[in-house]
Amino acid sequence: MLAKKNPQVGKAVVRLMELSNDERTRLLYESQQKMEWDNLARERAARKEGLSEGLNKGRSEGRIEIARNLLAEGLPVEIIQKTTGFDAETIQSLKE
């Protein structure tokens, strides 16, 4: 058996048996594990949301830069609207 060859595995098996025999201790352990898993899931979700927000912000900033460059080249507002998706008011505000 692996537990006999590796002392750490043996200790883990003994601890598992202790936890399994005492229902209160087992439930406490399972609650702690669930809390750790929930925390990890929240951290992953937050990272994913942060990445998504960052990408959206980058896209928006890129569109603004494109609109400013097109304005600098003297293109009509209508073409800039079609290119960037901004409304005329937003484009006008970029001239300032």
Number of C-alpha atoms within 10 A of each C-alpha: 7 9 13 10 9 10 11 12 14 15 13 12 13 13 12 12 12 13 17 14 11 10 11 11 13 16 13 12 14 13 12 12 12 12 12 12 12 12 12 12 12 12 12 12 12 12 12 12 12 12 12 12 12 12 12 12 12 12 12 13 12 13 16 17 14 15 26 17 13 17 18 10 9 10 12 10 18 12 13 21 16 10 13 17 13 17 13 13 10 13 20 14 8 13 10 5
